[in-house]
Structures are given as C-alpha cells and as structure tokens.
Amino acid sequence: MSRFFQRLTFVLAATIFAALGLGFALGEFGMFGVHAGGEQDGAYRQMHVYAEVLKRIQSDYVTDPNIDRVTTGALHGLLESLDSDSSFLTPTEYKIYKDRPTTGVAQVGLTVSKRYGYATIVSVVPGSPADREHLADGDVIESIGDTSTRELSLAVIRLMLEGKAGSTVTLSVVRPRKPDPDKVTLTRTITPAPVLREQQYENASILYLKPGALTVPRVDEIAAKIKAAGKSRKILLDLRDNSEGDPDQGLRVANFFINQGTLAVLEGQRFPRQTFTADPSKFLTSAPVAVLVNRGTYGAAELVADAIEGSKRGDVVGERTFGEGSVQKTIELPDGSALLLTVAKFQGPDGKKIQDEAVAPTVIVGQAAEDEVDADENPQPNKGDEPLNKALELLKSKNG
C-alpha cells in the first residue's frame, strides 16, 4: 500500500476510533502490524475496506479525484450515519465554530436539523425574516448559496444561517407538494423571542399559555402565571413550534405539574446514567393539564410533553414531535479537525428515547390553522385550530 493511502486511511481510522473512545497510534492498527481482538476486530477490519475503496477511487474513477474532498465527504457521512446531531468539522470549520460569537448574532428566524441528508426546518420564529417569506415546518433547505446542505454538517449549516445584522443569505427551499425549489433571500436580523401568550377559556376556568421558548426567564414567567391562577385552574400548555430552550428548563416545567416520580433519564454507552426525579418543592398545581404539540415541538419542549404523557399526568394533543433529545461531546483531533459526537440521549418515564421515537400524542389531531387566538376575555375556540379545540374539550370534561 502506498504511503499516501496509509496516511489517508489513518485519518479515517483516527476519526472512527476517537468516536469509539479507543486509543490509537499509527503503529496500532492491524494493517500496520497489530493484531486486535474481541469486539474491536470488526472496526479494525474495516480499515482495510476503507483503504481499498480509496485506492480504487484514485485508480479507477472517471477523472482524477480530489481526495481531500472525498475524505471529508466520507467523514461527514460516517458521523451523520449515527444521527443528525453528530458532525465532523474540518480544521477550518472547527476554528470558525470555536471562534463564533455567543451574543449579538443576527439570525433569519429558523431552527433547523437534518432529515434524509438535507437541512430541514423544524420551526420558524414568528415575525422573523423566515416567517415573512412564509417558510414553514417541514420545508427542506436544499442549498445555502451554491452549496448543497447534503454536503454540510448540521453545525456548519447553523453557522451559515447566522451572521451580522443586515447581511443576507440565499436559500433554495423545497416545499411540500411543490416539485421545484424556491430561491429565497433572507436578511439576518436580531429578532426578539416570542412573548408569552396567555388566554382564558371556559369562563376563565382554563388558562392557556404559549411560551414560545423555554428559557430561564420564560419559565419563571410560566411559574408566576400558574401560581397566580390558583391550584384549581386547568392549564393548557401550547408547545407547538417551541424549539428553543434548555433541557433543564423543560424538566423544570414538567415538575410544575408532576409531584413525584421520574421525569426523564439521560444515558449513553460511557455517559453516567442520570435520573431526573420530580422535586415536590417545585410542584405547583394538581389541576388537569393538557399539552399541545406538533412536528415543530423540539428539544426541551419534548421533555415536558414526554414527562406529562409518560407519567399519565395529562393529555398530549396534536402531531408527533420532531425528535430531539441528546447531548454532544466535542472531540478534537490531531490535525485540528473535530467531532461533535452524540454521547447520551434522553428518555421519558416510559423508557423510550425521544431522539429515536419522538413523542407520539395521546390524542392525534392534524396540523392547526395559522389563525391567532382571539383576544376577547372569553373567546370562542378557533374553528380552524382543531388541536386547540380538542384540548379544550378534553380539559372541559375533567374535574378541576
């Protein structure tokens, strides 16, 4: 084997074994003289396969290939075959990732993940540039500028969507039931988080809350509203298109409604198992509760819905959620590149992993219309919002 392919195979091997948490050095691999055993045999043998594939690409491909690009593509595919959150970052990408600003960054108003290899919109911030261009949950971002999102890791996609206020980014967007992609140019801006929406239904016997995000200040607001409502007021928590928030705050919200028992579990192959148990001192209400979810319900909001459903505390109404509940570890590699590797996943009280199965509602109702909730003191339910109507119907039938 040529020295070139030995070096190239080493890069792939280093990445794989770093991901597996195994030690390595150039002289350790079987192809260079070592004989591995046990469960590692399969991984070691694959190094020979990678080497042969790369050799054939260079010798037999129709044109002289760009091996650096081939290798980077292979590493992207390797990590994304695990899950959408695991990423490989080249040395240049990783430097940008490390040096990115943490405050004052302008956005286009999108939460994105990857599905079927391409960037997919999870949710859209109301009033944002993306909202004004009518982008919606489930739309696929085929490319950013001239680069296909299939060739980009999720971390890089998110970096490309943010930038300086006033700068622009052009997306090629594929919408449901529309064969040809639309070119959309968005101007990045600093968009404030949606405000907490509050409404009263059924002669003020039901308190409707739509937080928009589950950040510390917003969860503080939710707690204040529940306390002010009293222990007999039924709660309708609307977590549709709620994709921003911290897992700790999601568990905190769940604890408002659950007095005892397991809220969630976080574990991984080498990640110490953590069991999150309800704290009775943080419990706020035993009144009936219902939660609205859709495919834009993501992350921390899914922890809330899963805990309430899994503990049989209340009804979860709407559509299956997106499926996001994991922890990533950054692993730096010798050449300056890095892995963002999923090392643990959340599971609900029922033992199902949110990342793998999402949260299936107890009552399935199709996507709501985009009508706003009426602002009257005791409004009639929106005729176009079937999930909202169903949740209100369920709560109305329960004794407070």
N, C-alpha and C positions, 0 to 999 in steps of 0.2 A: 504494500500500500504506500502511496506517495506521502511525503512529509506534509504536503498541503492537506490531504484528506485526513491524516492523523490529527492535524490541528483543528480542522473543521469538525470532525467527529468529537473531539474533546470539548469544543464549545457546547455542542448539543448534550453531551454526557454531563458536563458540569451543571447545566441548567436542570436536567432531569434529576440528578442526584441531589442538587440543592433543594429541589422541590420535595424530594422524598426524605430530606433530613439526614442524608448519609454523607459521611466523609468521603473525600476523593482527592486524588492527586494524579498526575499524569502517568505514573508508573503503576497505578492500582487497577486499571481496567484490564479485563481478561484479554482484550486484543493486544495489549502491550505486555502481557506476561503474567497476569494474576489469574488465579482460579477462584472465582466467587462461589459461594454455596448458599443453600437454604432458599429463603423467599426472594433473595436478590438475583438469583440466577436468570430469571426472565428478563429483568431490566438490563443486566449485563449483555445478554444475548442480543437484545435489540440494538445495541451499539453497532454490531456487525451489519445488521439490516440497514441502519441509517447510513453507514459508511458506503455500502454497496449502492444504495439509492442515489446518494450524492455523486458517486463515481459514474454511474450510468447517465445521470443528468448532464454532467460535464462532457462525457464522451459521445453520447448518442442523441442529445436533444437537437432539434432542428437548427438552432442558432447557438452561438457561444453564450451561455447563460451568465447573468450577474449573480455569482454565487453568494455574495453578501446579502443580496435581496432574497435569494432562495432560502438562505439560512434564517434570516429574520422572519420570513413568512412561515417557515416550519416551526419556529419557536412560538410565534403568535398562535398558530393552530394548536400546538401542544398544550398551551395554557388554557386556551378557550375550550378545548375539548373537555376540560374539567368542569368549568362553569363560567358564566358570563362575567363575573367579577374578577376572576384570576387573569392577570395580564403579564406580558413580557414587555419591558421597556428597554429600548436601545440606550447606549450611553448618552446620546444627545437628548432623547426623550426623558430619561431619568433626571438629567440635570435640570431641564425645564420644570419637571414635576416637583423636584425638591425646592427650586427657587421661586415657585409660583407664590404670588401674594395671597395672604389669607383674609385680608379686609379690603373693602373698596373696589371689589372686582365687579365689572358690569356683566350682565347675563342677558340671554334672549328669552328667558322665562320657561325653560324646558327642564324636566327631569327625564333622563334617557337611560336605557340599559341596552343590552343586545339580545336579540332573538333571531334565530335562524341565520346567524352570521352577520346581520346588519344592525345598525343602531335603530332602536325602536323608542318612540315617545311613550313614556309612562304617564306623565301628566303635564298640564300646561298651567302656568300661573295666570290667574285672571288679571286682565289689564296689561299684560306684558306684550312685547313685540310679537312673540309667537301667537298669542291669543288674538291679536289684531289681524294676523294673517290667517286666522281660522285653522291653525294646526290643532290636532286633536289626539287623544289617547289612541294608541294603536297605529298611528301613521308611522311609516318606515322612512328613515333618512338614508337614502341610497348613497349619497355622497356629500361631503363637505368641501366646497370649492371643486377642485378637479380630482379629489382623492376619494375612492370608494371606502365607505365605512367598514366594508368587509376586510380591508387590509389594515384596519386600525384597531388597537386595543381600546377597551372601554375607557380606561384612564385618559388616553390621548384624545378620544372623542370629546370627553367632557372638558378637557383643557382647550380644545379648539373652539368650543362654543362660547367660552368666556374671553374677556379682554378688556380693553379700555372703553370707557363710556364714549359713545359716538362712533366707534368703529363698526364695521359691517361684516357679516358673514353670509355666504350664499349656500343654500342647501338645495339638494334635489330630493323632493319628498314624494313618496308613493302613498297614495291614499286608498282606502278600501273601495272596491268596485270601480276603480279608475285605472285603466291599463298604463297610461303614460305618466311619468313623473312630472311634478310641477317644480319650476325653479322659483325659489323664494329667497329674497334678500332681507335679512333682519338687521336692525341697528341695535347694538348692545346698549343696554341701559341699566341703571340701578333701580330695580323695581321693588318697592316695599312688599313685605309679606302680606298676604290677605288678612284682613281684620277678622276677629272672632265674631261670627254671626250668631245672633240669638233671636229666638222667636217663641211665642206662646201659642199653644194649641189646646183645643177642647176646654174652653173656659179657663185657661191658664193651668190646667191640671197636668199638661205635658210641656216640658221645657226642651226646646230644640236648640242644639249647639253645633255649629260647624266651625271647627278651629282653624282649618286651612293648613296648619303646621303644628308639630308637637315639639316646640322648643321650650326651654325653661320658662320664659316669660308667659308664653301662651298657655302652658299647663297650669301656671299659677292663676291665670285668669279663669280657666275652666274650674279649678278648685273653688275659687271665690264665688263663681256663679252657682255651683252646686250647693255650697254652704248657704248662700242667700236664698236659694229656692226652698230650703227646708227638707226634712227627711221623707216627706210624703209625696213630693213632686216627682212624677215619672220623667225619665230622661231619654231623649232621642239624640244620639251622638252620630253626626253625619261625618264619616271619614272618607267619603268619596273624593277621589283625586287628591288625597292627602299623601304626599310623597316626601315631605321634608320633616326631619325630626331625629331625635336621638333615641336609641333603644331604651335607655334608662328612663326617659320621659314617657315612652309608650307603656312601660311596665308600671310607672307611677300612676298613669291614668287608669290602667286596669285595676290597680289597687284601690282606687276611689270606690269601685263597685264590688270588689271581692274582699271578703273579710279574712279568709283563711285558705290555705291550700297552695298548690303550685301555680304560679303564673306562667313560667316558661323555664326551659332548660337550655343551656348552651354547652355544647361539647364538640370535640374533634378527636382525631386519631391520637395526637400528642398534646391536646389542649386540655387543661384540667377542667373537669366537669363542674359547671356552676348551676345550681338550682336556685331560682328566684322565687321566693315564697312571699305570700301576702303578709304585710305588716298591719295588724289590727289598729295600730295608732294612726295609720294613714287612710283608713277606710272612712268614707264619707256618707254613703247612702245605701239603704237596703231596698229602696223603691224599685219598681220594674224599670228595666233599661232595654233599649234596642239600639243596634248599631247598623248604619248604612255603609255598604262597601261597594266598590266596583273595580274594574281592572286597573284603575289608577291609584288604588289603595296599596301602599308600598312601604316596606320597612317598619318603622316604629308603629305606624297605624295598624299594620297587620298583627303586631304583637298584642295590641289592645283587643282587636276582633277575635283573635285566636284564643286569648285567655278567657274572654267572656263566653265564647262559644264552648270551649273545652271544659270549662267549669260549670256549664249549664246555668250560667247566671242570667242570660238573656238571649234574645233572638238576634241573629245577624242576617240582614236582609240585603238583597241586591245580586251582584255578579261575583264570580270567583275573582279573588285579588291577584295582583301581579306575581307575587312570589319572590320576596327579597328578605333575607334574614341571616346574614353571615358576618364573619369577622375576617379581615385580611391582615396578613403579616408581610412587611416589606423585607425582602432578602436581597442584599447587594451581592453582585457577582464580581469576580476579579477584574473583568475588563471595563467596569464602570456601568454595566447594564444592571437591571434589577428585575426581580419577580414581585408582583403583588399577588400573593397566594392565599386563597381561602383556607383557613386553618380550623374554623369552627362554624357550626350552624345552630340557629335557634330552633327549638321545637316547642310546641304548645303542651298543655296539660294532657292531651290525648296521645302524645309521643310522636306526632307527625312533624316532619321537618318543613318549615314554611318555605325555604328555598326550593325544595323539591316538589311540594304538592300545593303550595299557596294555601289560601283559606277559602274553603267552599262554604257559602252561606247556608244557614239552616232553612231559609226561605229564598228561593231563587226567583228574582224578578228582573226583567230586562232593563237595559240602559235607560236612565232617566232623560227626559227632555231638558233643554237648557234654560227653561223658564226660571226666573228668580222667585224666591219665596215672597209672598205678599207681605207688605209692611203693616197691615192692619193689626189691631190689638188681638183679634181672634179670627184670623183669616180662614177661608175655606181651603182645604188641601188643593195643591196644584193638580189640575186634571191631567196634565201631561207628565207628571212625575209619579209614575206608578210605584217605584220603590218607596218613596216617601209616603204615599197613601197607604201602602201595605203595612209599613212600620207603624204608622199612626193607628191603623185598625187593630194591629196586634196589641199595642200598648193600651188602647182604649178598653180592650176586653179583659185586661188584667186588673186585679185588685191592688190598690196602692198601699 
